[in-house]
């Protein structure tokens, strides 16, 4: 499973941040690794320089073998909470998608 981390111009991406997000996703999605070929992470700060609550966004796109991609996003006050919320949503979506596939 490949994981690619992308940031918008308002978030300074670093190798350390990318490694942290990659490790967190690998742990959270390990039970789906037979189904997932790639996960793209898109991190953004919707307000840029302005202050605001819940303006950090994490969009996760999981590419599945033989199926359409599963895409979720979550807004939060910081990137850690945004990632955590997006992972929760992605796990639920993957469970549903894979269970439906098994039923066919």
Buried (B, 14 or more C-beta within 10 A) or exposed (E): BEBEBEBEEBBEEEEEBBEBBBEBBEEBBEEBEEBBEEBBBBBBBEEEEEEEEBBBBBBBBBBBEEEEBBBBBBBBEEBBBBBBBBBEBBBEBBEEBBEEEEEE
